[in-house]
Amino acid sequence: MQLYTSQIIYPEGDAQEINHPLSINQLVDVNGNPLELPLRTTRIIAYRVYRISTQSNIGEDITSYHLELLWEQELRELLS
């Protein structure tokens, strides 16, 4: 039996398990939930998925989505 786990890795190195897959360049909130574009405000904490890695262990595959923090200037470009 193989167990599949997904997690997000914050820029500081902390990890949090999530229940859904993400893709490269996808924007997510602080909990790893996808953000809908265009954004309504720049007063949010938003991350971009910049790397996806997979670690295979005996009985478990872990997919890690590495995040980078978006600055306010980048968020302004995504406003409606």
Secondary structure per residue as TSV (DSSP state, phi and psi in degrees):
chain	resnum	aa	ss	phi	psi
A	1	M	-	360.0	132.0
A	2	Q	-	-111.4	131.4
A	3	L	E	-101.9	132.5
A	4	Y	E	-112.5	126.5
A	5	T	E	-127.7	140.9
A	6	S	E	-119.2	141.7
A	7	Q	E	-146.4	153.1
A	8	I	E	-103.4	143.6
A	9	I	E	-116.1	114.3
A	10	Y	-	-74.4	161.1
A	11	P	T	-55.8	-29.5
A	12	E	T	-77.7	-10.1
A	13	G	S	103.2	-8.8
A	14	D	-	-68.9	152.1
A	15	A	E	-125.1	149.5
A	16	Q	E	-142.5	131.9
A	17	E	E	-73.8	140.4
A	18	I	E	-127.5	164.5
A	19	N	S	-109.4	12.7
A	20	H	S	-143.8	152.0
A	21	P	-	-78.6	154.9
A	22	L	-	-124.7	170.7
A	23	S	-	-129.1	164.1
A	24	I	T	-59.0	139.5
A	25	N	T	68.6	6.8
A	26	Q	-	-73.5	140.6
A	27	L	E	-94.7	134.8
A	28	V	E	-133.8	159.5
A	29	D	-	-86.6	-173.4
A	30	V	T	-64.1	-20.7
A	31	N	T	-97.2	2.6
A	32	G	S	87.2	9.4
A	33	N	-	-84.1	135.9
A	34	P	B	-60.8	142.0
A	35	L	-	-96.2	142.9
A	36	E	-	-89.6	137.4
A	37	L	S	-102.3	147.8
A	38	P	S	-75.8	152.7
A	39	L	B	-70.8	151.5
A	40	R	S	-90.1	-25.3
A	41	T	-	-152.5	161.6
A	42	T	S	-96.5	0.7
A	43	R	-	-91.1	53.1
A	44	I	S	-135.2	161.1
A	45	I	-	-97.2	117.2
A	46	A	-	-128.8	146.0
A	47	Y	E	-126.7	156.0
A	48	R	E	-117.4	136.8
A	49	V	E	-76.8	118.2
A	50	Y	E	-112.0	-11.8
A	51	R	E	-155.4	143.7
A	52	I	E	-125.4	128.9
A	53	S	E	-130.7	153.5
A	54	T	E	-126.6	132.2
A	55	Q	E	-116.9	124.0
A	56	S	E	-106.8	121.9
A	57	N	E	-118.2	171.7
A	58	I	T	-64.7	116.4
A	59	G	T	81.9	1.5
A	60	E	E	-152.0	135.2
A	61	D	E	-116.8	126.7
A	62	I	E	-115.4	119.7
A	63	T	E	-99.9	122.6
A	64	S	E	-110.7	130.5
A	65	Y	E	-107.5	111.5
A	66	H	E	-87.8	131.0
A	67	L	E	-110.1	149.7
A	68	E	E	-124.3	141.6
A	69	L	E	-75.3	137.3
A	70	L	-	-92.6	137.1
A	71	W	-	-85.2	162.4
A	72	E	H	-57.7	-38.5
A	73	Q	H	-59.3	-41.3
A	74	E	H	-67.7	-37.0
A	75	L	H	-67.5	-35.4
A	76	R	H	-59.0	-35.5
A	77	E	T	-67.6	-19.2
A	78	L	T	-100.6	4.5
A	79	L	B	-70.9	156.5
A	80	S	-	-74.4	360.0
